[in-house]
């Protein structure tokens, strides 16, 4: 019972803190995900390189969505909302992308999204995931073109040392990637579904992983 009371109090404090510091906390009130074309729709493109790039362009609707870019910033500070403004309260990347001592990510972000009651005008939920953290600076996507991100994703020195097969697995099944489709109340999810996104990435790899 004591643990439950403590956790409830911590969530309440975090909610109040977030509500007080967010000037804009909500995205699209409808919270609807845009469609994402399945990989099968690109089979009519006979040129393999053109088909491969077209597949990645479609996947790019997810990759370049603010929900994803916010956690792949080009600075030491994450971004927030569809407006992609700097994180409030001010935080820094820290070791392993987990924040600085005394203000680590899990100070406010738990293992799952937490609905907030009583702050409907400013904050509907606090996002969460067991692996909540920033992507390494080598994986920064903010300010880059889709072609630049494409080449970056293929580069083991800038993708965490992953093979293309491991990139496909990561995009298809990683739960933190999947959070983009379940971002909590008050946030617009990324387009489509993780399954369709994963199929697009797999088809892109199978067709030569072309980049422009």
C-alpha positions in Angstrom: 0.0 0.0 0.0 2.9 2.4 0.8 4.4 1.8 -2.6 1.1 2.5 -4.3 0.7 5.8 -2.4 4.2 6.8 -3.2 3.8 6.0 -6.9 0.5 7.9 -7.0 2.0 10.9 -5.3 5.0 10.8 -7.7 2.8 10.7 -10.7 0.7 13.6 -9.3 3.8 15.7 -8.7 5.2 14.9 -12.2 1.8 15.8 -13.8 1.7 19.1 -12.0 5.3 19.9 -12.9 4.7 19.0 -16.6 1.5 21.0 -16.7 3.2 24.1 -15.3 6.1 24.0 -17.7 4.4 23.0 -21.0 3.2 25.9 -23.0 1.9 23.6 -25.7 1.2 20.0 -24.6 -1.3 18.6 -27.1 -1.0 17.7 -30.7 -3.9 16.9 -33.0 -7.0 16.7 -30.7 -8.4 14.0 -33.0 -5.3 11.8 -32.3 -5.8 10.0 -35.7 -3.0 8.2 -37.5 -2.6 8.9 -41.2 -2.6 6.0 -43.6 0.6 4.2 -44.7 0.7 2.4 -48.0 1.6 -1.3 -47.7 4.7 -2.7 -49.5 2.6 -4.6 -52.0 1.4 -1.4 -53.6 4.9 -0.7 -54.9 5.4 -4.0 -56.8 4.2 -2.3 -60.0 7.4 -0.2 -60.1 9.6 -2.3 -62.3 12.9 -0.6 -61.8 14.3 -2.1 -58.6 16.2 1.0 -57.5 13.2 3.3 -58.0 10.9 0.8 -56.2 13.4 0.6 -53.3 13.5 4.4 -52.9 9.8 4.7 -53.2 9.4 2.1 -50.4 11.8 4.1 -48.2 10.0 7.4 -49.0 6.7 5.8 -47.7 8.5 4.6 -44.6 9.9 8.1 -44.3 6.4 9.3 -43.3 7.1 7.6 -40.0 10.8 8.2 -39.8 10.4 12.0 -40.3 7.3 12.4 -38.2 7.9 14.6 -35.2 7.0 11.7 -32.9 10.2 10.0 -34.0 12.5 13.0 -34.8 11.8 14.4 -31.3 13.8 11.5 -29.8 16.5 11.8 -32.5 17.5 15.5 -32.0 20.7 17.1 -33.4 21.4 18.7 -30.0 21.7 17.4 -26.4 18.1 18.3 -25.7 15.0 16.3 -26.9 12.1 17.9 -28.6 8.4 17.8 -27.9 5.0 17.9 -29.6 4.2 18.3 -33.3 5.8 21.7 -33.1 9.1 20.1 -32.1 10.0 22.7 -29.5 12.7 22.0 -27.0 11.8 19.7 -24.1 10.3 21.4 -21.0 11.5 21.1 -18.3 15.0 21.6 -19.7 16.9 18.3 -19.8 20.1 17.1 -21.4 21.1 13.8 -23.1 23.4 12.5 -20.4 25.1 9.1 -20.4 23.4 6.6 -22.7 20.7 9.1 -23.6 19.1 8.6 -20.2 19.5 12.2 -18.9 21.7 13.8 -16.3 22.0 12.8 -12.7 19.1 14.2 -10.7 17.0 14.6 -13.9 17.1 11.3 -15.7 14.4 10.4 -18.1 12.8 8.0 -15.7 12.3 10.9 -13.2 9.1 11.6 -15.1 8.8 8.9 -17.7 7.8 5.5 -16.4 7.4 2.1 -18.1 4.1 3.0 -19.7 2.0 6.1 -20.7 0.2 7.6 -17.7 -3.1 9.3 -18.2 -3.4 12.7 -16.4 -6.6 13.7 -14.7 -7.4 17.4 -14.0 -5.0 18.9 -16.5 -7.1 18.4 -19.7 -6.3 21.8 -21.1 -2.6 21.4 -20.9 -1.6 17.8 -20.5 -3.6 14.6 -21.1 -0.8 12.0 -20.5 2.8 11.5 -19.7 4.6 9.3 -22.2 6.4 6.2 -21.1 8.2 3.0 -22.1 10.6 0.7 -20.2 13.4 1.8 -22.5 12.6 5.5 -22.7 15.8 7.4 -23.7 17.2 9.6 -26.5 18.8 8.1 -29.6 22.6 8.5 -29.7 23.8 11.7 -31.3 25.2 9.6 -34.2 21.6 8.7 -35.0 20.3 12.3 -35.0 17.7 12.9 -37.7 16.6 16.4 -36.8 17.3 18.8 -39.7 18.3 16.1 -42.2 16.7 15.2 -45.5 15.2 11.8 -46.0 18.1 10.8 -48.3 20.6 11.8 -45.6 18.7 9.7 -43.0 18.6 6.8 -45.5 22.4 6.8 -45.8 22.8 7.2 -42.1 20.5 4.2 -41.3 22.7 2.0 -43.6 26.0 3.1 -42.0 27.0 0.8 -39.1 29.1 3.7 -37.7 25.9 5.7 -37.4 23.2 3.1 -36.7 24.6 1.4 -33.6 26.6 -1.2 -35.5 23.5 -2.9 -37.0 23.2 -4.9 -40.1 20.3 -4.2 -42.4 18.6 -7.4 -41.1 19.0 -6.0 -37.6 17.6 -2.6 -38.7 14.5 -4.4 -40.1 14.1 -6.3 -36.8 14.5 -3.1 -34.8 12.0 -1.2 -36.9 9.4 -4.0 -36.9 9.5 -5.2 -33.3 11.2 -2.8 -31.0 8.7 -1.6 -28.4 10.2 2.0 -28.2 9.7 2.3 -31.9 6.2 0.9 -31.5 5.5 3.7 -28.9 5.1 6.0 -31.9 1.8 4.3 -32.7 0.6 4.3 -29.1 1.9 7.7 -27.8 -0.8 8.3 -25.2 -3.8 10.6 -25.0 -3.3 14.1 -26.5 -0.6 13.0 -29.1 -0.9 12.3 -32.8 0.4 8.8 -33.6 2.8 8.2 -36.5 1.2 7.0 -39.8 -0.1 3.4 -40.3 1.0 0.6 -38.0 4.3 -0.8 -36.9 3.6 -4.0 -38.9 3.1 -2.1 -42.2 6.1 0.1 -41.4 8.2 -3.0 -40.8 7.1 -4.5 -44.1 8.1 -1.4 -45.9 11.6 -1.4 -44.4 12.0 -5.2 -45.1 10.9 -4.6 -48.8 13.3 -1.7 -49.0 16.2 -3.9 -47.8 15.2 -6.8 -50.1 15.1 -4.5 -53.1 18.6 -3.2 -52.6 18.2 -0.6 -49.8 18.5 2.2 -52.3 19.0 5.8 -51.2 19.0 9.0 -53.3 
